[in-house]
Amino acid sequence: MNMAEKLKAYMDDRGLKYSRVAELSGFDRITFSNILNHRRKLTADEFVTVCEAGLNIRPEYFFTYKFPKIEKSGKRSLKS
């Protein structure tokens, strides 16, 4: 799941209106819609702005990355 999908799921789960989040984040409705629907890429700075200004959450909320375990050979496994 990419960041736009995570943002969309977060807003859907909480019943937030995309247009209101867009407004609070400084986006026009069309641009924000294009981001959420993969017609425009979301930059890292924009992601932070949407989280902090539009959703009033810390961007770290969306990161649940688990580091790969180190095998006995000393090489990292890229499998999750």
C-alpha positions in Angstrom: 0.0 0.0 0.0 1.5 3.3 -1.0 1.2 6.6 1.0 -1.7 8.0 -1.0 -3.6 4.7 -0.4 -2.8 4.9 3.3 -4.0 8.5 3.5 -7.2 7.6 1.8 -7.8 4.6 4.0 -7.1 6.7 7.1 -9.6 9.4 6.0 -12.2 6.7 5.0 -11.9 5.0 8.3 -12.6 8.2 10.2 -15.3 9.6 7.9 -13.2 12.6 6.9 -14.1 14.6 3.8 -11.3 14.7 1.2 -12.2 18.3 0.3 -11.8 19.4 3.9 -8.4 17.7 4.3 -7.4 19.2 1.0 -8.4 22.7 2.1 -6.6 22.3 5.5 -3.5 21.0 3.7 -3.4 23.9 1.1 -4.4 21.8 -1.9 -7.3 22.5 -4.3 -9.8 19.7 -4.4 -8.8 18.5 -7.9 -5.1 18.3 -7.1 -5.8 16.4 -3.9 -8.1 14.0 -5.8 -5.4 13.4 -8.4 -3.0 12.5 -5.6 -5.4 10.1 -3.9 -6.3 8.5 -7.3 -2.7 8.0 -8.5 -2.8 10.6 -11.2 -0.2 12.8 -9.5 2.6 11.8 -7.2 2.7 12.9 -3.6 6.1 14.4 -2.5 7.5 13.8 0.9 7.0 17.4 1.9 3.3 17.3 0.7 2.8 14.1 2.7 4.1 15.8 5.8 1.8 18.8 5.2 -1.2 16.6 4.7 -0.5 14.7 7.9 0.3 17.7 10.1 -2.0 20.4 8.7 -4.8 18.3 7.1 -5.1 15.4 9.5 -3.4 16.8 12.6 -1.3 13.7 13.1 2.4 12.9 13.0 3.6 11.4 9.7 5.3 8.6 11.6 1.8 7.1 12.2 1.9 5.6 8.7 5.3 4.0 9.1 5.3 0.4 10.5 8.4 -0.8 8.8 10.0 -3.8 10.4 13.7 -4.2 9.8 14.8 -7.5 8.3 16.3 -10.0 10.6 20.0 -10.7 10.2 20.7 -14.3 9.4 23.6 -16.3 10.9 25.7 -15.8 7.8 25.6 -12.0 8.5 23.6 -11.2 5.5 20.2 -9.5 5.8 17.1 -11.3 4.7 14.9 -9.1 2.5 11.9 -11.4 3.2 9.3 -10.1 5.6 
